[in-house]
Amino acid sequence: MKHKAKLLFVLGCLILINHAAIAQPQDDYSLQFKIDIEKKISRSFSTSVFYQNAFNQNASELFYNIIDGGIDYKN
């Protein structure tokens, strides 16, 4: 019986913590920037560069930054 009461107490605490996390207001905004450039080298080959970043916490904290590049072949 003691174990059941402890388990119910822990589950109740987890539910309250989860509810408190969901109930927080989100008054901040994010800022995102992305650019995609593609250049044809020949009839079959092209190259591309993709850049994207995002800021959170009222655009004061870098959330992620992505740089990708490649060469494409089209037959």
BAFIKOL-7696 format. One record per residue (C-alpha): x, z, y; residue in one letter. Coordinates in pm, whole numbers, padded with zeros to 5 digits, always signed. Layout:
N
XZYA/...
//
This chain:
75
+00000+00000+00000M/+00289+00073+00240K/+00434-00272+00185H/+00101-00436+00262K/+00072-00244+00590A/+00428-00339+00689K/+00363-00702+00605L/+00044-00708+00812L/+00228-00542+01102F/+00509-00799+01092V/+00263-01088+01071L/+00066-00946+01363G/+00383-00918+01572C/+00481-01276+01490L/+00137-01404+01592I/+00156-01213+01924L/+00507-01341+01997I/+00398-01698+01921N/+00091-01663+02143H/+00302-01525+02428A/+00540-01820+02403A/+00255-02071+02412I/+00078-01900+02702A/+00370-01934+02946Q/+00283-02161+03240P/+00484-02480+03281Q/+00526-02534+03653D/+00851-02729+03632D/+00901-03103+03628Y/+01149-03327+03455S/+01336-03629+03582L/+01424-03922+03354Q/+01638-04228+03414F/+01699-04518+03175K/+01851-04861+03194I/+01887-05131+02929D/+02112-05432+02989I/+02148-05728+02754E/+02386-06023+02806K/+02388-06337+02595K/+02745-06432+02495I/+02660-06747+02298S/+02360-06895+02116R/+02409-06653+01827S/+02567-06344+01987F/+02451-06105+02256S/+02573-05767+02372T/+02367-05477+02500S/+02416-05140+02667V/+02151-04867+02687F/+02181-04554+02904Y/+01927-04273+02935Q/+01932-03916+03064N/+01675-03649+03136A/+01676-03333+03344F/+01452-03027+03292N/+01383-02706+03485Q/+01284-02879+03809N/+01555-03142+03764A/+01833-02881+03772S/+01937-02874+03403E/+02061-03167+03197L/+01837-03195+02889F/+01998-03495+02718Y/+02225-03790+02787N/+02240-04103+02567I/+02476-04400+02587I/+02447-04676+02326D/+02600-05020+02299G/+02622-05298+02050G/+02659-05661+01961I/+02367-05852+01811D/+02379-06161+01592Y/+02079-06391+01571K/+02086-06672+01318N/
//
